Amino acid sequence: MMKNKKALVMSVLCAVASVGFVMSASAAEQTMHGNLDEVVVEGSADVLPGGMAKEAVTIGMIGKQDIMSAPMTVSEISNKTIEKFATPNGGISDALSLDPSVRADRGGTYTDISIRGIYQSGHSYYVNGIPGLLCQENIPYYWADSVSIISGPSLGLNATPLSEAAAGTVNIQSKAASAEGNANLKVAYRGGSSMQEAIDVGRRFGENDRYGIRITASNINGDTAIDGENLEQQAFSINLDQKTDKSKSNLLIVYDHTDHKGGPGAFSFDKAVTSLPDVPDAGKIYKPDWSYNEYDNWIAALNHEQKLTDNLNVYFNAGYHREDWYGYVDGNPTITNNNGDFSINMTNYPLNLTKKIVGTGLKGNFNLGTVENEYLVGVDKTWYTYALSNNAAWNGGLGKWTGTGNLYQANHWPSLPRPSYDPAHNQDAQMTGWHVVDTLKALDDKLVVTLGLHGHKVKKVMKDNSHQDSDAICPTFAASYKISDSVTVYADHTESFGTGSMVSLGKGYANEGQMLDPAKTKQNEIGVKVKTGDFLNTFTAFKITQANNIDKKIGSLKYLVQDGEQENKGFEWAFTGQLAKKWDLIGGAMYLDAKDYKGNKINGASKWSGTVGAIYHPTDELSFIGRMTYLGSTSINNGALDVPSFAKYDLGASYKTKLNNTPVTFDLMCYNVAGKDYWSARSGSNSLCLGAPRTVVFSANFEL
């Protein structure tokens, strides 16, 4: 801990020194050259009316496209949306879930989501187009400028991930320095006794504002609104960029340290539970308050593009992620009967991993008659090292701790000291991928067709030196047609493949150690985008099929085989824009029918879900913020337990003023304003989470 605190102090001191240097350099340049022309920085694309979403959306390696021309379901939420709708409990996941394809499946320690009913963790996210740079726990997001979401398998449009994003891609774009510069200081009360202090400073300098630097630092500390939970998190980022007529580069470096004590977990249910117990108090935890997760993350993401000719560019991307999850004593409760009694097993299971990613290729364009072709040909490679093992010597050689409790009574468990244990090496992996993508534009750009082909090979080496090898190729076909400036129709077929999986050892399978083929996911969708005035509606129908690995009895032996498919089909309505001059709106609804290969409903997959986020501006200085989140009823444990629907409401206000000529914005939010306790289902899971309790957040942002 002392080492981490010293690292944070040094980071903040470096930030202050760097800011001072940048401000001085910028002032000197302006003195020498006078007022400089504005330079448009990558990531500062115009937003749609209302400011909630971007008009130019990021589509994987292809780059920016106008949202009305994009031949698929894609959205990009803005920094305004992140700031207003991320929450202390759900973090950036709650902002992502304003896209109707996305449901926030947060389960205590993990920041998980599902897209169209298929789960993915933070390991599946992209940062500035580079995969695998984030952890799956409490993801800091103060450095994030926007987030693009491609719904449906999109492997053919993105760099190759080790953690497959089978039903959609989440790509976080970092904040870059703007031409006008910024210097912000934020102080926030986050519920309980939790506080946040943060800085965000950016400047451009050099001839024609060629260079930019953006620095953020954030500190969160204190007990949360949940009794027994404590979160400490320090994060620092620096984003450097440069742009000329012939090149553009961006380097993002992020460090964060998190110590999360008593994080709420997901509840599983024993077969003896025949009816879902009443929801307990969401303001309490149901595990020892000495349980904890402590980890460090280091991220580096480099993007460079160089113009070779007027019609040909070369690009190079590189990424590094080191996750050191050295502190772990945790476990989730299992409810054992209808009275709310539960048992809990805690283990000490630390891990660490290192990922290194490089990618390069060519981007260009040419014409075939009146058809314009924008193509990309690229390759990438990932190196991965992973260490994970259970500390069998913990708790006096037991290797675990077991306790019992009840949902409706006060629970207390004697504390245990934090162990010190280095995980053993578990596996190495290498993945090599290639991509060919061509976007054709015809009929005065009314018709846009995207054709893509992706292939990859994976080699895993386990701790016993056994090898797992797999390879796959997947296509992408997408087309859109602008009927008019305000109406676009589109259709696409996309596919994705996992890396292949080995039949686990020691699980009783007769074919243990066998390598199963990569699981294939396919999607077909059709949709229409309608832009009326300052409002954009998107209507989509989709069908996703995903190969299943299932247990199968052959004679008296049990085998794990790939057989049958899960099918998720449904439709969505997404909207964003200005409903009226003073009303900003974003949200949507999704109907999902998810069934397994036998036609049974998928556990935890609600048929209906929806969310609406609204901001009302009665004056230029004052605005009121509201959000409604709805998740429909479902069932778990193969239909044995019915989970009721819920609706949750958040309300708040924002006020802009000046203190001693310093612009300041005050924000007051109350999340779960009705204080409703509810069970929240997780698509594809038999476990449930408790919704976050009523939480009041107050913040002040000073523009220095």
Secondary structure, DSSP 8 states (H G I E B T S, - for coil): -HHHHHHHHHHHHHHHHHHHHHHHHHHHHHHHH-S------TT---B-TTSSBBSEEEEGGGEEEETTT-SS-EEEE-HHHHHHH-BTTTBHHHHHTTSTTEEE--BTTB--EEETTEEE-GGG-EETTEES-S-SSS---TTEEEEEEEES--GGGS---SS--TTEEEEEEE----TT-EEEEEEEE-STT-EEEEEEEEEEESGGG-EEEEEEEEEEEEE-SSBT-EEEEEEEEEEEEEE-SSEEEEEEEEEEEEEEES----BEE-TT--S------TTB-SS-TT-EEEEEEEEEEEEEEEEEETTEEEEEEEEEEEEEEEEEEB--EEE-STT-EEEEEEB---EEEEEEEEEEEEEEEEEETTEEEEEEEEEEEEEEEEEE---TTHHHHTS-EEEEEETTS---------------EEEEEEEEEEEEEEEEEETTTTEEEEEEEEEEEEEEEETTS-EEEEEEEEEEEEEEEEEETTEEEEEEEEEEE---EE--TTSS-TTTT-EE---EEEEEEEEEEEEETTEEEEEEEEEEEEEEEEEEEETTEEEEEEEEEEEEEEEEEEEEEEEETTEEEEEEEEEEEEE-TTS-B-TT--SEEEEEEEEE-SSSSEEEEEEEEEE--EEETTTTEEE--EEEEEEEEEEEEEETTEEEEEEEEEESTT----EEE-TT-S-EEE----EEEEEEEEE-
